[in-house]
Amino acid sequence: MPKSKRSTRSGPSSAVAGGTAPYSLAQRTATSCGGVSASSNKGGGVSANLVAPNTSLGQHFLKNPAVVTAIVAKAAIKPTDSVLEIGPGTGNMTVPLLQQSKNVVAIEYDTRMVREVLKRVEGTSEERKLKVIQGDAIKTRFPFFDVCVANVPYQISSALVFKLLSHRPMFRCSVMMFQEEFALRLTARPGEALYCRLSVNTQLLAKVDQLMKVGRNNFRPPPKVESRVVRIELRNPPPPVDFIEWDGMIRLLFNRKNKTLRSVLMTKSTLKMLDENIRTHRALNERKDDMCDDENKDARQIIEQVVAMEQWKDKRASKLDLDDFLSLLAEFNKRGVHFA
């Protein structure tokens, strides 16, 4: 979704800050919000709801029923599935998700939207299948789910993706709509302008497919940018790598992705950090009876040896792929250099 002023909050496209208690029947209201009348349009279709979106929370309501239908179809919901919807808004996507699934848990920050989505299903056969949690999607503990569906505001896109990538138990897939540039970063390849730390980390942990482009006129109000829908499927089993250390190296190298590996790694601050890590790991894994030559070297000496190797000489992070990074991390670890 479009860039807006930095905020950790979100509207119907996601959820942020606040409590995590589910709303009960007693808390459901039928009042208008902010003086704007609202139509519940119970039972299906895209709502004629006229509640005003709060764009400061990243709210842009998806109004095209054909797009809603396509997204739900791409999620391939089964009758036995539990669905997590992040940012249900007025319920335009919630209703068809309820109709096809076992149940839906929706996380929504805006209390106005909580009321709207609950009104949407009140008195219908889907009412008992819906649970709405008012709170922060980044801070709220996710329940068990098989499929996640979300229309995500720009300001929490990255945090939400990484939360889903680390979620356990594993889910089958997540179908999410992002601002177009962010979505393209998820699948960017080495050498492309959008290739970044997000690209590498996401592709390490998941398979990402671009599903469809959604024009700005499909929203109310229209955002300033186009959107895209992607499907994220976690790699199962996950790759055998310490993600904290992996991300430590990737974060460092992509800080200046177009510089050579040697230029990035030989800065004073980086050498100091790596020397401290070397001393810590040596102290924790002392092997006096089996000490190799590398265990007597400092970070500068080891880095010089590694980046002088043919496969790394004059290489830049912007041109390396997953296998390159995995090999590089393994080479450093073998020589006693750690990034976490």
Residue frames as qw, qx, qy, qz and C-alpha x, y, z in Angstrom:
[[0.000, 0.888, 0.460, 0.000, 0.00, 0.00, 0.00],
 [0.333, 0.802, -0.033, 0.495, 1.10, 3.59, -0.36],
 [0.473, 0.010, -0.445, 0.760, 3.68, 5.29, 1.74],
 [0.291, -0.853, -0.255, -0.350, 2.18, 7.41, 4.45],
 [0.094, -0.757, 0.461, -0.454, 3.68, 9.10, 7.44],
 [0.391, 0.203, -0.862, 0.252, 5.59, 6.69, 9.63],
 [0.633, -0.340, 0.240, -0.653, 3.22, 4.95, 11.98],
 [0.020, -0.157, 0.983, -0.090, 3.02, 1.60, 13.65],
 [0.500, 0.294, 0.592, -0.559, -0.73, 1.63, 13.32],
 [0.033, 0.002, -0.784, -0.620, -2.88, 0.27, 10.57],
 [0.576, 0.121, 0.142, -0.795, -6.43, 0.27, 9.42],
 [0.897, 0.156, 0.214, -0.353, -8.43, -2.29, 7.54],
 [0.721, 0.540, -0.433, 0.004, -5.40, -3.32, 5.62],
 [0.594, 0.149, -0.671, 0.416, -3.66, -4.38, 8.81],
 [0.585, -0.762, -0.246, -0.131, -3.50, -3.93, 12.56],
 [0.486, 0.334, -0.449, 0.671, -1.19, -2.28, 15.00],
 [0.062, 0.214, -0.528, 0.819, -1.02, -0.92, 18.59],
 [0.612, -0.303, -0.028, -0.730, -3.68, -1.67, 21.14],
 [0.605, -0.264, 0.655, -0.368, -5.17, -4.50, 23.15],
 [0.220, 0.211, -0.891, -0.337, -5.72, -8.06, 22.07],
 [0.374, 0.169, 0.786, -0.464, -9.07, -8.97, 23.59],
 [0.023, 0.278, 0.804, 0.526, -11.67, -10.45, 21.21],
 [0.364, -0.066, 0.060, -0.927, -14.92, -8.55, 20.88],
 [0.162, 0.241, 0.936, -0.197, -18.05, -10.27, 22.14],
 [0.007, 0.591, 0.697, 0.406, -21.66, -9.99, 21.02],
 [0.262, -0.810, -0.425, 0.309, -22.33, -7.53, 23.81],
 [0.305, -0.552, 0.155, 0.761, -19.72, -5.17, 22.38],
 [0.293, 0.281, 0.647, 0.645, -21.15, -5.11, 18.88],
 [0.135, 0.571, 0.299, -0.753, -22.80, -1.82, 18.01],
 [0.438, 0.547, 0.630, 0.335, -24.93, -0.64, 15.13],
 [0.031, -0.878, -0.131, 0.459, -24.11, 3.05, 15.36],
 [0.602, 0.756, 0.000, 0.255, -22.71, 5.15, 12.56],
 [0.723, -0.297, -0.021, 0.623, -18.99, 6.02, 12.77],
 [0.315, -0.235, 0.127, 0.911, -17.83, 9.61, 12.75],
 [0.351, 0.538, 0.178, -0.745, -21.19, 10.85, 11.55],
 [0.328, 0.325, -0.671, -0.580, -20.97, 8.72, 8.39],
 [0.852, 0.009, 0.207, -0.482, -23.78, 6.29, 7.76],
 [0.049, -0.382, 0.911, 0.151, -22.88, 2.64, 7.30],
 [0.841, 0.104, -0.165, -0.505, -24.70, -0.13, 5.47],
 [0.600, -0.401, 0.687, -0.083, -24.08, -3.63, 6.79],
 [0.631, 0.447, -0.496, -0.396, -24.93, -5.50, 3.56],
 [0.604, -0.339, 0.690, -0.209, -25.15, -8.78, 5.47],
 [0.869, 0.157, 0.449, -0.133, -24.45, -12.09, 3.89],
 [0.736, 0.121, 0.459, 0.483, -22.11, -11.40, 0.99],
 [0.412, 0.785, 0.232, 0.399, -20.86, -9.20, -1.77],
 [0.418, 0.126, -0.211, 0.874, -18.80, -6.08, -1.35],
 [0.152, -0.645, -0.582, 0.472, -20.28, -3.74, 1.18],
 [0.161, 0.768, 0.286, 0.549, -21.91, -0.46, 0.30],
 [0.558, -0.642, -0.304, 0.429, -20.38, 0.70, 3.58],
 [0.285, 0.822, 0.051, 0.490, -19.63, 4.42, 3.61],
 [0.624, -0.732, -0.020, 0.273, -17.64, 4.58, 6.83],
 [0.289, 0.922, -0.256, 0.037, -14.78, 7.00, 6.20],
 [0.894, 0.072, -0.205, 0.392, -11.31, 5.43, 5.79],
 [0.378, -0.892, 0.160, 0.187, -8.54, 6.82, 7.96],
 [0.749, 0.595, -0.192, 0.218, -5.63, 7.26, 5.53],
 [0.092, -0.780, 0.534, -0.314, -3.25, 8.19, 8.37],
 [0.710, -0.295, 0.616, -0.172, -3.60, 4.54, 9.41],
 [0.063, -0.291, 0.840, 0.453, -2.95, 3.36, 5.86],
 [0.492, 0.370, 0.734, -0.287, -6.63, 2.61, 5.22],
 [0.335, 0.324, -0.468, -0.751, -7.60, 2.16, 1.57],
 [0.688, 0.116, 0.607, -0.380, -10.69, -0.01, 1.20],
 [0.082, -0.084, 0.855, 0.504, -10.68, -2.58, -1.58],
 [0.499, 0.324, 0.294, -0.748, -13.98, -1.93, -3.34],
 [0.537, 0.347, -0.557, -0.529, -13.85, -4.07, -6.50],
 [0.849, -0.154, 0.382, -0.331, -15.69, -7.39, -5.90],
 [0.879, 0.430, -0.207, 0.007, -13.85, -9.04, -8.81],
 [0.288, 0.620, -0.613, 0.396, -10.50, -8.41, -7.11],
 [0.547, -0.386, 0.552, -0.497, -11.84, -9.71, -3.80],
 [0.952, 0.127, 0.127, -0.246, -13.07, -12.87, -5.52],
 [0.715, 0.557, -0.390, 0.162, -9.73, -13.35, -7.26],
 [0.013, -0.602, 0.655, -0.456, -7.72, -12.99, -4.03],
 [0.728, -0.221, 0.481, -0.434, -9.91, -15.47, -2.17],
 [0.939, 0.319, -0.048, -0.121, -9.61, -17.89, -5.08],
 [0.479, 0.636, -0.538, 0.275, -5.81, -17.57, -5.09],
 [0.333, -0.515, 0.636, -0.468, -5.80, -18.50, -1.39],
 [0.595, 0.054, -0.772, -0.218, -7.43, -21.85, -2.27],
 [0.398, -0.315, 0.555, -0.659, -9.33, -22.06, 1.02],
 [0.384, -0.090, -0.910, -0.125, -10.49, -25.53, 2.11],
 [0.580, -0.575, -0.318, -0.482, -13.64, -26.19, 4.19],
 [0.814, -0.419, -0.318, 0.247, -11.38, -27.45, 7.01],
 [0.504, 0.332, -0.173, 0.778, -9.10, -24.40, 7.04],
 [0.318, -0.806, -0.301, 0.397, -8.66, -21.88, 9.81],
 [0.453, 0.630, 0.159, 0.610, -7.95, -18.50, 8.24],
 [0.369, -0.575, -0.207, 0.700, -6.09, -15.55, 9.74],
 [0.316, 0.758, 0.320, 0.472, -7.15, -12.25, 8.20],
 [0.422, -0.373, -0.184, 0.805, -5.08, -9.21, 9.06],
 [0.076, 0.282, -0.070, -0.954, -6.97, -5.97, 8.61],
 [0.245, 0.443, 0.855, 0.111, -10.53, -7.04, 7.70],
 [0.061, -0.055, -0.180, -0.980, -11.71, -3.43, 7.42],
 [0.574, 0.042, 0.129, -0.808, -15.44, -3.40, 6.68],
 [0.655, -0.019, 0.728, -0.204, -15.44, -7.13, 5.89],
 [0.624, 0.560, -0.246, -0.486, -15.43, -7.15, 2.09],
 [0.483, 0.389, -0.782, -0.056, -13.03, -10.09, 2.05],
 [0.264, -0.219, 0.797, -0.497, -14.05, -11.52, 5.43],
 [0.753, 0.174, 0.266, -0.576, -17.47, -12.71, 4.25],
 [0.817, 0.397, -0.362, -0.211, -16.24, -14.88, 1.33],
 [0.231, 0.440, -0.814, 0.300, -13.43, -16.22, 3.52],
 [0.471, -0.111, 0.648, -0.588, -16.02, -17.27, 6.12],
 [0.820, 0.276, 0.021, -0.500, -18.14, -18.91, 3.46],
 [0.763, 0.437, -0.474, -0.046, -15.28, -21.12, 2.30],
 [0.284, 0.418, -0.745, 0.435, -13.43, -21.90, 5.55],
 [0.522, -0.373, -0.739, 0.207, -13.97, -23.57, 8.90],
 [0.316, -0.860, -0.304, 0.261, -13.44, -20.28, 10.74],
 [0.424, 0.641, -0.041, 0.638, -11.75, -16.88, 10.49],
 [0.490, -0.664, -0.241, 0.511, -9.78, -14.98, 13.12],
 [0.359, 0.760, 0.148, 0.522, -9.42, -11.33, 12.11],
 [0.509, -0.445, -0.226, 0.701, -6.98, -8.87, 13.70],
 [0.177, 0.761, 0.320, 0.536, -7.97, -5.20, 13.38],
 [0.350, -0.047, -0.349, 0.868, -6.59, -2.06, 15.01],
 [0.200, -0.185, -0.090, -0.958, -9.38, 0.42, 14.26],
 [0.207, 0.222, 0.817, -0.490, -12.31, -0.06, 16.66],
 [0.525, 0.415, 0.010, -0.743, -14.66, 1.43, 14.06],
 [0.507, 0.333, -0.698, -0.380, -13.71, -1.34, 11.65],
 [0.009, 0.025, -0.958, 0.286, -14.13, -3.95, 14.38],
 [0.423, 0.342, 0.516, -0.661, -17.72, -2.83, 14.78],
 [0.540, 0.467, -0.285, -0.639, -18.29, -2.79, 11.02],
 [0.370, 0.262, -0.868, -0.204, -17.02, -6.30, 10.33],
 [0.095, 0.125, 0.901, -0.404, -19.01, -7.72, 13.27],
 [0.481, 0.421, 0.259, -0.724, -22.15, -5.95, 12.04],
 [0.392, 0.405, -0.609, -0.558, -21.50, -7.40, 8.62],
 [0.389, 0.046, -0.912, -0.118, -22.10, -10.98, 9.77],
 [0.261, 0.010, 0.661, -0.703, -24.49, -10.41, 12.66],
 [0.683, 0.266, 0.350, -0.584, -27.53, -12.63, 12.31],
 [0.679, 0.479, -0.455, -0.320, -26.01, -14.70, 9.48],
 [0.992, -0.099, -0.073, 0.010, -24.81, -18.29, 9.40],
 [0.660, 0.440, -0.322, 0.517, -21.20, -17.03, 9.33],
 [0.293, -0.825, 0.170, -0.453, -21.47, -15.18, 12.64],
 [0.849, -0.490, 0.191, -0.044, -20.37, -18.10, 14.82],
 [0.896, 0.193, 0.062, 0.395, -17.32, -18.74, 12.59],
 [0.349, 0.711, -0.100, 0.603, -15.80, -15.27, 13.07],
 [0.600, -0.647, -0.226, 0.412, -13.60, -14.04, 15.91],
 [0.328, 0.813, -0.026, 0.481, -12.27, -10.48, 15.80],
 [0.658, -0.434, -0.224, 0.573, -9.26, -9.39, 17.86],
 [0.122, 0.971, 0.039, 0.200, -8.82, -5.64, 18.31],
 [0.649, -0.645, 0.231, 0.331, -5.11, -4.99, 18.53],
 [0.092, 0.802, -0.497, -0.318, -1.69, -4.68, 16.97],
 [0.952, 0.278, -0.094, -0.092, -0.92, -7.33, 14.36],
 [0.484, 0.592, -0.550, 0.335, 2.80, -6.95, 14.98],
 [0.142, -0.429, 0.676, -0.582, 2.49, -7.34, 18.76],
 [0.813, -0.103, 0.208, -0.535, -0.45, -9.75, 18.95],
 [0.328, -0.249, 0.908, 0.073, 0.32, -13.44, 19.27],
 [0.545, 0.179, -0.504, -0.645, -1.07, -15.16, 16.21],
 [0.801, -0.084, 0.473, -0.358, -3.40, -18.13, 16.76],
 [0.478, -0.037, 0.817, 0.321, -3.03, -21.38, 14.83],
 [0.567, 0.622, 0.066, -0.537, -4.01, -20.91, 11.18],
 [0.771, 0.176, 0.540, 0.288, -3.70, -22.72, 7.86],
 [0.422, 0.523, 0.353, 0.651, -3.91, -19.71, 5.54],
 [0.182, -0.592, -0.228, 0.751, -3.30, -16.00, 6.09],
 [0.315, 0.655, 0.461, 0.509, -4.94, -13.30, 3.96],
 [0.298, -0.677, -0.218, 0.636, -4.07, -9.62, 4.34],
 [0.353, 0.800, 0.200, 0.442, -4.27, -6.23, 2.65],
 [0.676, -0.422, -0.210, 0.566, -1.23, -4.61, 4.21],
 [0.051, 0.998, -0.003, -0.029, -0.38, -0.92, 4.74],
 [0.597, 0.634, -0.346, 0.348, 3.14, 0.09, 3.70],
 [0.139, -0.753, 0.457, -0.452, 4.33, 1.03, 7.18],
 [0.670, -0.393, 0.578, -0.250, 4.09, -2.48, 8.65],
 [0.858, 0.396, -0.241, -0.221, 4.74, -4.59, 5.55],
 [0.453, 0.511, -0.692, 0.234, 8.31, -5.60, 6.39],
 [0.275, -0.325, 0.715, -0.554, 7.64, -6.32, 10.06],
 [0.821, 0.080, 0.255, -0.505, 4.59, -8.40, 9.17],
 [0.793, 0.429, -0.419, -0.105, 6.45, -10.47, 6.57],
 [0.282, 0.442, -0.769, 0.366, 9.24, -11.31, 9.02],
 [0.515, -0.196, 0.579, -0.601, 6.72, -12.18, 11.72],
 [0.899, 0.217, 0.027, -0.380, 5.02, -14.62, 9.35],
 [0.634, 0.509, -0.579, 0.064, 8.35, -16.10, 8.24],
 [0.101, 0.348, -0.801, 0.477, 9.20, -16.94, 11.85],
 [0.693, -0.198, 0.184, -0.668, 5.70, -18.14, 12.80],
 [0.298, 0.101, -0.949, -0.007, 5.37, -21.66, 14.13],
 [0.662, 0.049, 0.708, 0.240, 3.66, -24.02, 13.64],
 [0.101, -0.158, 0.548, 0.815, 4.05, -23.59, 9.92],
 [0.549, 0.509, 0.350, -0.563, 1.05, -22.53, 7.84],
 [0.719, 0.354, 0.548, 0.239, 0.22, -23.65, 4.29],
 [0.407, 0.374, 0.281, 0.784, 0.42, -20.24, 2.61],
 [0.058, -0.662, -0.317, 0.676, -0.16, -16.52, 2.98],
 [0.344, 0.562, 0.493, 0.568, -1.82, -14.44, 0.25],
 [0.272, -0.681, -0.249, 0.633, -1.08, -10.77, 0.81],
 [0.387, 0.798, 0.269, 0.376, -1.50, -7.47, -1.00],
 [0.511, -0.515, -0.026, 0.688, 1.35, -4.96, -0.75],
 [0.194, 0.866, -0.165, -0.430, 2.45, -1.73, -2.33],
 [0.863, 0.501, -0.070, 0.001, 3.86, -2.75, -5.72],
 [0.306, 0.738, -0.544, 0.254, 7.49, -1.83, -5.02],
 [0.475, -0.460, 0.666, -0.345, 7.52, -3.76, -1.76],
 [0.918, 0.139, 0.308, -0.210, 5.97, -6.81, -3.43],
 [0.740, 0.625, -0.231, 0.090, 8.59, -6.73, -6.18],
 [0.054, -0.717, 0.637, -0.278, 11.38, -6.56, -3.59],
 [0.783, -0.252, 0.501, -0.269, 10.24, -9.91, -2.23],
 [0.902, 0.251, 0.336, 0.097, 11.08, -11.65, -5.53],
 [0.269, 0.903, -0.317, -0.111, 13.92, -9.42, -6.79],
 [0.961, 0.082, 0.014, 0.264, 16.94, -11.28, -8.18],
 [0.576, -0.483, 0.177, 0.636, 20.69, -10.52, -7.96],
 [0.345, 0.068, 0.421, 0.836, 21.64, -7.55, -10.11],
 [0.056, -0.714, -0.553, -0.426, 18.16, -5.96, -10.04],
 [0.029, 0.522, -0.181, 0.833, 17.74, -2.51, -8.55],
 [0.644, -0.515, 0.005, -0.566, 15.20, -3.70, -5.95],
 [0.834, -0.033, -0.514, 0.196, 17.39, -6.61, -4.75],
 [0.173, -0.682, 0.362, -0.611, 17.97, -6.05, -1.03],
 [0.073, -0.230, 0.863, -0.445, 18.21, -7.64, 2.40],
 [0.663, 0.137, 0.375, -0.633, 14.44, -8.22, 2.38],
 [0.755, 0.404, -0.377, -0.353, 14.75, -10.14, -0.91],
 [0.395, 0.385, -0.819, 0.161, 17.52, -12.43, 0.35],
 [0.216, -0.133, 0.780, -0.572, 16.00, -13.16, 3.75],
 [0.720, 0.203, 0.211, -0.629, 12.53, -13.79, 2.38],
 [0.759, 0.408, -0.433, -0.265, 13.77, -16.10, -0.38],
 [0.148, 0.367, -0.874, 0.282, 15.91, -18.02, 2.11],
 [0.267, 0.025, 0.789, -0.553, 12.89, -18.89, 4.24],
 [0.552, 0.471, 0.539, -0.427, 10.03, -18.98, 1.73],
 [0.311, 0.231, 0.682, 0.620, 8.93, -19.39, -1.85],
 [0.176, 0.584, 0.264, -0.748, 7.25, -16.21, -3.10],
 [0.328, 0.362, 0.709, 0.509, 5.04, -15.93, -6.21],
 [0.168, 0.222, -0.018, -0.960, 3.68, -12.76, -7.80],
 [0.313, 0.394, 0.859, -0.094, -0.03, -13.43, -8.36],
 [0.227, 0.740, 0.538, 0.333, -1.66, -10.30, -9.73],
 [0.210, 0.063, -0.076, 0.973, -1.41, -6.55, -10.08],
 [0.070, -0.740, -0.657, 0.130, -4.15, -4.38, -8.57],
 [0.238, 0.510, 0.163, 0.810, -4.65, -0.85, -9.91],
 [0.100, -0.047, -0.459, 0.881, -5.13, 2.09, -7.57],
 [0.428, -0.131, -0.183, -0.875, -8.71, 2.71, -8.78],
 [0.616, -0.245, -0.735, -0.146, -9.83, -0.51, -7.11],
 [0.412, -0.284, -0.612, 0.613, -9.54, 1.23, -3.71],
 [0.170, -0.830, -0.264, -0.461, -11.43, 3.89, -1.81],
 [0.321, 0.879, -0.111, -0.335, -9.75, 6.35, -1.63],
 [0.859, 0.450, -0.124, 0.210, -7.31, 5.54, -4.47],
 [0.657, -0.586, 0.151, 0.449, -3.73, 5.29, -3.15],
 [0.154, 0.859, -0.313, -0.376, -0.84, 7.00, -4.89],
 [0.007, 0.472, -0.846, -0.248, 0.75, 3.74, -6.03],
 [0.771, 0.067, -0.496, -0.395, -0.21, 0.43, -7.60],
 [0.627, -0.416, 0.582, -0.309, -0.49, -2.76, -5.54],
 [0.546, 0.287, -0.758, -0.215, 0.37, -6.41, -6.05],
 [0.863, -0.320, 0.192, -0.340, -0.83, -9.67, -4.55],
 [0.322, 0.501, -0.801, 0.056, 1.78, -12.30, -3.64],
 [0.924, -0.296, -0.151, -0.191, 1.67, -15.81, -2.21],
 [0.003, 0.659, -0.695, 0.289, 4.22, -16.77, 0.44],
 [0.955, -0.155, -0.217, -0.133, 4.88, -20.44, 1.24],
 [0.419, -0.744, 0.517, -0.059, 7.38, -21.31, 3.97],
 [0.552, 0.424, -0.717, -0.042, 10.16, -23.70, 3.04],
 [0.770, -0.376, 0.371, -0.359, 9.57, -26.94, 4.89],
 [0.613, -0.604, -0.271, 0.431, 11.89, -28.03, 6.35],
 [0.029, 0.991, -0.094, -0.090, 13.53, -24.64, 6.90],
 [0.639, 0.597, -0.392, 0.286, 17.14, -24.22, 5.72],
 [0.821, -0.404, -0.250, 0.318, 19.77, -25.50, 8.22],
 [0.397, 0.420, -0.143, 0.804, 21.23, -22.10, 9.03],
 [0.285, -0.523, -0.498, 0.631, 21.30, -19.92, 12.16],
 [0.219, 0.790, 0.431, 0.377, 19.04, -17.12, 10.95],
 [0.309, -0.927, -0.056, 0.205, 20.27, -14.60, 13.53],
 [0.514, -0.464, 0.423, 0.585, 23.86, -15.00, 12.34],
 [0.448, 0.401, 0.617, 0.507, 22.77, -15.16, 8.70],
 [0.063, 0.915, 0.357, 0.177, 20.84, -11.91, 9.04],
 [0.433, -0.789, 0.119, 0.419, 23.80, -10.34, 10.84],
 [0.494, -0.160, 0.538, 0.664, 25.97, -10.95, 7.77],
 [0.280, 0.586, 0.618, 0.442, 23.28, -10.00, 5.25],
 [0.133, -0.948, -0.264, 0.119, 22.43, -6.77, 7.09],
 [0.443, -0.651, 0.275, 0.552, 26.11, -5.83, 7.12],
 [0.446, 0.011, 0.627, 0.639, 26.77, -6.61, 3.45],
 [0.175, 0.670, 0.603, 0.395, 23.61, -4.88, 2.16],
 [0.230, -0.809, -0.198, 0.503, 24.37, -1.74, 4.12],
 [0.139, 0.718, -0.388, -0.561, 26.52, -0.90, 1.07],
 [0.855, 0.184, 0.479, -0.072, 25.43, -3.52, -1.42],
 [0.687, 0.722, -0.008, 0.086, 27.31, -2.09, -4.41],
 [0.095, -0.811, 0.573, -0.064, 30.68, -1.95, -2.64],
 [0.627, 0.270, -0.730, 0.029, 33.04, -4.92, -2.80],
 [0.815, -0.461, -0.351, -0.003, 32.87, -7.42, 0.04],
 [0.654, -0.013, -0.293, 0.698, 36.35, -6.34, 1.10],
 [0.032, 0.420, -0.032, 0.906, 35.35, -2.66, 1.29],
 [0.614, -0.551, -0.221, -0.520, 32.32, -3.43, 3.43],
 [0.882, -0.358, -0.292, 0.097, 34.04, -5.86, 5.79],
 [0.674, 0.083, -0.241, 0.694, 37.29, -3.95, 6.34],
 [0.140, -0.778, -0.016, -0.612, 35.81, -0.87, 8.01],
 [0.101, 0.365, -0.678, 0.630, 37.06, -0.15, 11.54],
 [0.600, -0.188, 0.335, -0.702, 33.65, -0.66, 13.16],
 [0.921, 0.116, -0.228, -0.293, 33.09, -3.99, 11.39],
 [0.602, 0.349, -0.645, 0.316, 36.56, -5.30, 12.25],
 [0.154, -0.345, 0.603, -0.703, 36.08, -4.33, 15.88],
 [0.782, -0.082, 0.162, -0.597, 32.73, -6.13, 16.03],
 [0.903, 0.221, -0.355, -0.104, 34.05, -9.26, 14.35],
 [0.364, 0.413, -0.692, 0.466, 37.15, -9.36, 16.57],
 [0.424, -0.275, 0.518, -0.690, 34.91, -9.23, 19.64],
 [0.901, 0.066, -0.024, -0.427, 32.80, -12.06, 18.21],
 [0.717, 0.372, -0.575, 0.131, 35.92, -14.12, 17.49],
 [0.060, 0.383, -0.708, 0.590, 37.15, -13.73, 21.07],
 [0.653, -0.146, 0.341, -0.660, 33.72, -14.65, 22.44],
 [0.927, 0.177, -0.184, -0.276, 33.39, -17.79, 20.31],
 [0.553, 0.414, -0.662, 0.291, 36.94, -18.87, 21.07],
 [0.191, -0.341, 0.648, -0.653, 36.28, -18.53, 24.78],
 [0.776, -0.016, 0.261, -0.574, 33.08, -20.54, 24.54],
 [0.964, 0.253, -0.009, -0.083, 34.58, -23.21, 22.28],
 [0.121, -0.790, 0.600, 0.041, 38.15, -23.48, 23.49],
 [0.990, 0.142, 0.019, 0.007, 40.03, -26.36, 21.82],
 [0.212, -0.828, 0.501, 0.135, 43.64, -26.21, 22.96],
 [0.630, -0.205, 0.727, 0.179, 44.37, -29.75, 21.79],
 [0.538, 0.434, 0.642, 0.331, 43.03, -29.13, 18.30],
 [0.035, 0.830, 0.065, -0.554, 43.96, -25.52, 17.51],
 [0.678, 0.483, 0.371, 0.411, 44.24, -24.65, 13.82],
 [0.430, 0.066, 0.076, 0.897, 46.15, -21.75, 12.29],
 [0.107, -0.608, -0.373, -0.692, 43.01, -19.61, 11.82],
 [0.560, -0.718, -0.413, 0.022, 42.37, -19.61, 15.57],
 [0.559, -0.412, -0.078, 0.715, 45.48, -17.46, 16.05],
 [0.236, 0.263, 0.350, 0.867, 44.41, -14.85, 13.49],
 [0.147, 0.417, 0.390, -0.807, 42.34, -11.72, 13.93],
 [0.532, 0.640, 0.486, -0.265, 39.34, -10.64, 11.85],
 [0.267, 0.816, -0.286, -0.425, 41.40, -8.56, 9.40],
 [0.116, -0.431, 0.854, 0.269, 43.67, -11.46, 8.51],
 [0.423, 0.240, 0.872, -0.058, 40.79, -13.91, 8.05],
 [0.459, 0.755, 0.284, -0.373, 38.74, -11.50, 5.95],
 [0.148, 0.728, -0.511, -0.433, 41.74, -10.79, 3.71],
 [0.239, -0.181, 0.937, 0.182, 42.15, -14.52, 3.13],
 [0.440, 0.456, 0.754, -0.175, 38.47, -15.11, 2.34],
 [0.403, 0.821, 0.160, -0.371, 37.85, -12.14, 0.03],
 [0.021, 0.646, -0.632, -0.428, 41.04, -12.94, -1.87],
 [0.511, 0.085, 0.852, 0.078, 39.59, -16.32, -2.90],
 [0.079, 0.051, 0.651, 0.753, 38.61, -16.52, -6.55],
 [0.112, -0.570, -0.777, -0.240, 34.84, -16.86, -5.89],
 [0.246, -0.829, -0.412, 0.288, 34.75, -13.73, -3.68],
 [0.426, -0.240, 0.147, 0.860, 37.39, -11.47, -5.21],
 [0.057, 0.058, -0.232, -0.969, 35.89, -8.10, -6.22],
 [0.202, -0.463, -0.818, -0.274, 32.36, -9.47, -5.63],
 [0.213, -0.185, 0.188, -0.941, 29.48, -7.31, -4.39],
 [0.292, 0.203, 0.814, -0.459, 26.42, -8.27, -2.35],
 [0.522, 0.466, 0.071, -0.711, 24.11, -6.88, -5.04],
 [0.575, 0.428, -0.575, -0.394, 25.27, -9.62, -7.44],
 [0.034, 0.210, -0.959, 0.188, 25.38, -12.63, -5.08],
 [0.668, -0.246, -0.449, -0.540, 22.58, -15.20, -4.83],
 [0.782, -0.513, 0.127, -0.330, 21.41, -17.37, -1.94],
 [0.969, 0.005, -0.092, 0.230, 23.95, -20.13, -2.60],
 [0.460, 0.562, -0.266, 0.634, 26.75, -17.56, -2.71],
 [0.324, -0.669, 0.270, -0.612, 25.75, -16.11, 0.65],
 [0.927, -0.335, 0.055, -0.159, 25.38, -19.55, 2.24],
 [0.871, 0.217, -0.166, 0.409, 28.86, -20.54, 1.01],
 [0.206, 0.653, -0.267, 0.678, 30.34, -17.25, 2.22],
 [0.590, -0.618, 0.213, -0.473, 28.85, -17.64, 5.70],
 [0.988, -0.147, -0.015, 0.052, 30.08, -21.24, 5.90],
 [0.685, 0.434, -0.231, 0.537, 33.60, -20.14, 4.88],
 [0.084, -0.673, 0.309, -0.667, 33.72, -17.46, 7.56],
 [0.798, -0.472, 0.139, -0.348, 32.30, -19.78, 10.23],
 [0.960, 0.088, -0.160, 0.213, 34.85, -22.47, 9.34],
 [0.523, 0.418, -0.280, 0.688, 37.59, -19.92, 10.00],
 [0.403, -0.372, -0.581, 0.601, 36.08, -18.76, 13.29],
 [0.058, -0.016, -0.020, -0.998, 34.39, -15.55, 12.12],
 [0.036, -0.550, -0.833, 0.053, 30.78, -15.13, 13.31],
 [0.008, -0.377, -0.224, -0.899, 28.29, -12.33, 12.72],
 [0.575, -0.599, -0.188, -0.524, 26.17, -12.76, 15.85]]
